[in-house]
Amino acid sequence: MFTVADVKCYYCGFVSGELTVEKGRSIQTGRFSAAPAYESSTFNDGVKRSGNLRCFRCQGPVYLDDARSVRPRTVITDIRPRRGRPRRSEVLARAS
C-alpha cells in the first residue's frame, strides 16, 4: 500500500505535484512527482538536489493535502488462452 498526497502551497494554494510514500515509512523517503507543467523546469531540478519542497509558483512553504491510500496494481505475467468455444469471427479468419 502507498499513501499519495498533494503538495499544496500555504500562500497561493497552488498544487505543485504529488508525494508518494510507502505505507509505514517516513515522508523523507517518498517520491515527489511534479505537476505536468513543471516536470522539466530548472526549479524542479533544484528541489531534487536540495531536498526542500517549495511552491513552484511563489516559492512559498508547502503542506500535504488530500492524502489517500493507493493499492499498487498487480502485473499479469502469464496470459492463458481463452477457455471454451472460439468465436465465429476467429474461426472464419483461420479458414481464410
Secondary structure per residue as TSV (DSSP state, phi and psi in degrees):
chain	resnum	aa	ss	phi	psi
A	1	M	-	360.0	145.2
A	2	F	E	-124.7	154.1
A	3	T	E	-111.6	126.4
A	4	V	E	-117.2	130.0
A	5	A	E	-136.3	146.6
A	6	D	E	-77.1	141.0
A	7	V	E	-96.8	108.2
A	8	K	E	-117.7	145.8
A	9	C	E	-82.8	138.9
A	10	Y	T	-67.9	-36.2
A	11	Y	T	-82.7	-54.6
A	12	C	T	-106.3	-10.7
A	13	G	-	79.3	10.0
A	14	F	-	-73.9	137.6
A	15	V	E	-92.3	110.2
A	16	S	E	-80.4	-21.5
A	17	G	E	164.6	-157.6
A	18	E	E	-127.8	146.9
A	19	L	E	-114.3	125.4
A	20	T	E	-111.1	124.0
A	21	V	E	-128.9	137.4
A	22	E	E	-69.5	140.7
A	23	K	T	-57.7	128.7
A	24	G	T	87.5	0.0
A	25	R	S	-104.4	167.8
A	26	S	-	-73.7	153.6
A	27	I	G	-64.1	-31.3
A	28	Q	G	-63.6	-22.7
A	29	T	G	-87.7	-0.7
A	30	G	-	-71.6	166.2
A	31	R	E	-110.7	124.5
A	32	F	E	-94.2	129.7
A	33	S	E	-114.8	117.6
A	34	A	E	-71.6	158.0
A	35	A	-	-61.3	149.7
A	36	P	G	-54.0	-34.7
A	37	A	G	-72.1	-19.8
A	38	Y	G	-114.6	12.3
A	39	E	T	-60.5	-38.3
A	40	S	T	-106.9	16.6
A	41	S	-	-74.1	155.2
A	42	T	H	-69.5	-29.6
A	43	F	H	-64.2	-38.2
A	44	N	H	-62.4	-37.6
A	45	D	H	-64.1	-37.9
A	46	G	H	-66.6	-35.9
A	47	V	H	-63.8	-41.7
A	48	K	H	-64.9	-35.6
A	49	R	H	-75.7	-45.8
A	50	S	H	-82.4	-28.4
A	51	G	-	84.6	0.8
A	52	N	-	-98.3	123.6
A	53	L	-	-86.8	128.9
A	54	R	-	-134.6	164.3
A	55	C	-	-67.2	135.4
A	56	F	T	-70.8	-29.9
A	57	R	T	-81.7	-50.2
A	58	C	T	-120.0	2.9
A	59	Q	-	64.0	21.2
A	60	G	-	-81.5	172.8
A	61	P	-	-70.2	153.5
A	62	V	E	-123.2	161.9
A	63	Y	E	-139.5	165.7
A	64	L	E	-93.1	128.5
A	65	D	E	-130.3	154.1
A	66	D	E	56.0	54.2
A	67	A	E	-73.8	137.6
A	68	R	E	-143.4	150.2
A	69	S	E	-89.4	135.8
A	70	V	E	-128.4	132.6
A	71	R	-	-92.5	130.5
A	72	P	-	-65.4	147.2
A	73	R	-	-74.6	141.3
A	74	T	-	-83.5	143.5
A	75	V	-	-97.0	123.2
A	76	I	-	-90.6	118.0
A	77	T	-	-102.9	-31.1
A	78	D	-	-105.4	122.1
A	79	I	-	-108.8	112.7
A	80	R	-	-90.9	152.5
A	81	P	-	-65.7	154.9
A	82	R	-	-63.7	144.9
A	83	R	-	-94.4	154.0
A	84	G	S	96.2	-167.8
A	85	R	S	-73.6	137.5
A	86	P	-	-70.3	154.9
A	87	R	-	-68.9	152.6
A	88	R	H	-63.1	-39.5
A	89	S	H	-62.1	-35.6
A	90	E	H	-69.9	-38.3
A	91	V	H	-66.1	-43.9
A	92	L	H	-65.8	-35.7
A	93	A	H	-67.6	-37.1
A	94	R	H	-70.2	-32.9
A	95	A	H	-72.5	-25.8
A	96	S	-	-74.7	360.0
